Amino acid sequence: CKSMTGNVYTKADQMAKSGKPQHLIERAKDILRVEVQCKSPKVGYLRRKKEMESRQLRHFVRREMAEEIISNYCKRVFKPGDYYTRAEAIVNIKGQIGEKKRRVTACENILQAVAQTRSISEARRQLEATGIAIKNSKSGKMLQYSKEQFSRNCRHLADLNINPVTIPRDWTINASVKCLPSITKLIQPLLSIGTEVPQ
């Protein structure tokens, strides 16, 4: 996003790297920090949208505005849907869609393209421009989608609550865990909770 920059990190790791005392690091061990920094064009847009008299900081330091900005940013960047391994996502797709083979194949192709390029935006770019040759495909399968087709198939995945980004095979996750919740699901309930975060 050109008008905003986001950072997501574990607060304890950040504090450890900056040499903070161990007792503070312990307090921060379960905190996932989400920061969204608005650049000048976004600040101007917010000022006009909220009809503020100036760009002074006091107009922007409001809880409801912060929650709206973080929520909207997370929805745009992280995409909706829970995170699955690719194999588990495909089982889930087939279980929800059933016999609609073309839609199942289209969703599988999006998961494959995103996994192979390791980026939603890069998968979109390559699929639209040159196509993507599927790795380990015996038939030398080539995928190519228009921007509209890509977006439509990502919406199908969102409707199924499946994130196009899948959990890599080399991640060591307990086998009983079938999926990881979407980041927006994790963040949304926290936006209304006022908790003191160690500096």
Sequence and secondary structure as in RCSB ss.txt:
>XXXX:A:sequence
CKSMTGNVYTKADQMAKSGKPQHLIERAKDILRVEVQCKSPKVGYLRRKKEMESRQLRHFVRREMAEEIISNYCK
RVFKPGDYYTRAEAIVNIKGQIGEKKRRVTACENILQAVAQTRSISEARRQLEATGIAIKNSKSGKMLQYSKEQF
SRNCRHLADLNINPVTIPRDWTINASVKCLPSITKLIQPLLSIGTEVPQ
>XXXX:A:secstr
 TTEEEEEEEHHHHHHHTT  HHHHHHTTT EEEEEEE HHHHHHHHHHTT SS  HHHH  HHHHHHHHHHHHH
HHH SSBB BHHHHHHHHHHHHTT HHHHHHHHHHHHHHHHHT HHHHHHHHHHT EE TT TT  EE   HHHH
HHHHHHHHHTTB SS B TTS   TT   B  HHHHHGGGGG       
